[in-house]
């Protein structure tokens, strides 16, 4: 049986997050993997495993049925980057920039929500 890193998220909390929130969380692990690539093998592979688990949880979310191909492709590009970028010339640095946009979107949505709540 596969070890779950995000036990609480897998219990349904993950499926309450928006797609942008899910991708921003995946991006956190991508950033962690990029930071430790070539520095600490254990931390690097831990971040890779956690990112893949979050990708798999996102792919299991029935709300994104129409987006599965796109999500699966990003997962594939991530795996390519982890193993040297031979198929897509991908890098974790490039993917970090991609996922950062989702973090900015989530932060902005929270700011707007707070502004509206304070009216």
C-alpha positions as CSV (number, residue, x, y, z in Angstrom):
1,X,0.0,0.0,0.0
2,X,1.2,3.5,-0.9
3,X,2.1,5.8,2.0
4,X,-0.1,8.9,2.2
5,X,1.7,12.1,3.0
6,X,-1.3,14.3,3.0
7,X,-3.7,12.1,5.1
8,X,-6.0,15.0,6.2
9,X,-6.2,16.4,2.7
10,X,-7.0,13.0,1.2
11,X,-10.0,12.6,3.6
12,X,-12.0,15.1,1.6
13,X,-10.6,18.5,2.5
14,X,-8.6,18.5,-0.8
15,X,-11.9,18.1,-2.7
16,X,-13.2,21.3,-1.1
17,X,-10.4,23.4,-2.6
18,X,-10.7,25.2,-5.9
19,X,-8.5,24.1,-8.8
20,X,-6.3,27.1,-8.3
21,X,-5.8,26.3,-4.6
22,X,-5.0,22.7,-5.5
23,X,-2.5,23.7,-8.1
24,X,-0.9,26.3,-5.8
25,X,-0.4,23.6,-3.2
26,X,1.2,21.3,-5.8
27,X,3.4,24.3,-6.6
28,X,4.6,24.5,-3.1
29,X,6.0,21.0,-3.4
30,X,7.5,21.8,-6.8
31,X,9.2,24.7,-5.3
32,X,10.5,22.6,-2.5
33,X,11.8,20.0,-4.9
34,X,13.6,22.7,-7.0
35,X,15.2,24.1,-3.9
36,X,16.6,20.8,-2.8
37,X,17.5,19.3,-6.2
38,X,21.1,18.4,-6.2
39,X,21.5,19.4,-2.5
40,X,19.6,16.9,-0.4
41,X,18.4,13.7,-2.1
42,X,16.0,12.7,0.7
43,X,14.3,16.1,0.9
44,X,14.2,16.3,-2.9
45,X,12.5,12.9,-3.3
46,X,10.1,13.6,-0.4
47,X,8.9,16.7,-2.2
48,X,8.6,14.9,-5.5
49,X,6.5,12.1,-3.8
50,X,4.3,14.7,-2.1
51,X,3.8,16.6,-5.4
52,X,2.8,13.4,-7.2
53,X,0.4,12.5,-4.4
54,X,-1.3,16.0,-4.8
55,X,-1.4,15.6,-8.5
56,X,-3.1,12.2,-8.1
57,X,-5.6,13.7,-5.6
58,X,-6.4,16.5,-8.1
59,X,-6.8,14.0,-10.9
60,X,-9.2,12.0,-8.7
61,X,-11.4,15.2,-8.1
62,X,-14.5,14.6,-10.2
63,X,-15.0,18.4,-10.6
64,X,-12.1,18.7,-13.0
65,X,-13.4,16.0,-15.4
66,X,-13.0,18.3,-18.3
67,X,-9.5,19.4,-17.3
68,X,-8.0,15.9,-16.7
69,X,-5.9,15.9,-19.8
70,X,-4.3,19.3,-18.9
71,X,-3.6,18.2,-15.3
72,X,-2.2,14.9,-16.4
73,X,0.1,16.6,-18.9
74,X,1.4,19.0,-16.2
75,X,2.1,15.9,-14.0
76,X,3.9,14.3,-16.9
77,X,6.0,17.4,-17.5
78,X,6.8,17.5,-13.8
79,X,8.1,13.9,-14.0
80,X,10.1,14.8,-17.0
81,X,11.7,17.8,-15.2
82,X,12.5,15.6,-12.2
83,X,14.4,13.2,-14.4
84,X,16.3,15.8,-16.4
85,X,13.8,17.3,-18.9
86,X,14.7,15.0,-21.8
87,X,11.2,14.7,-23.4
88,X,9.9,18.2,-22.9
89,X,13.0,20.2,-22.1
90,X,11.3,21.0,-18.8
91,X,12.8,22.2,-15.6
92,X,11.6,22.5,-12.1
93,X,12.4,26.2,-12.3
94,X,10.0,26.6,-15.3
95,X,7.3,24.7,-13.5
96,X,7.8,26.8,-10.4
97,X,6.9,29.9,-12.4
98,X,3.9,28.1,-13.9
99,X,2.5,27.2,-10.4
100,X,3.4,30.6,-8.9
101,X,0.7,32.1,-11.0
102,X,-1.9,30.0,-9.2
103,X,-0.5,31.1,-5.8
104,X,-0.9,34.7,-6.9
105,X,-4.5,34.0,-8.0
106,X,-5.4,32.4,-4.7
107,X,-3.8,35.2,-2.8
108,X,-5.7,37.8,-4.8
109,X,-9.0,36.0,-4.4
110,X,-8.5,35.9,-0.6
111,X,-7.7,39.6,-0.6
112,X,-10.9,40.4,-2.6
113,X,-12.9,38.2,-0.3
114,X,-11.5,40.0,2.8
115,X,-12.2,43.4,1.2
116,X,-15.8,42.5,0.5
117,X,-16.2,41.1,4.1
118,X,-14.9,44.4,5.5
119,X,-17.4,46.6,3.6
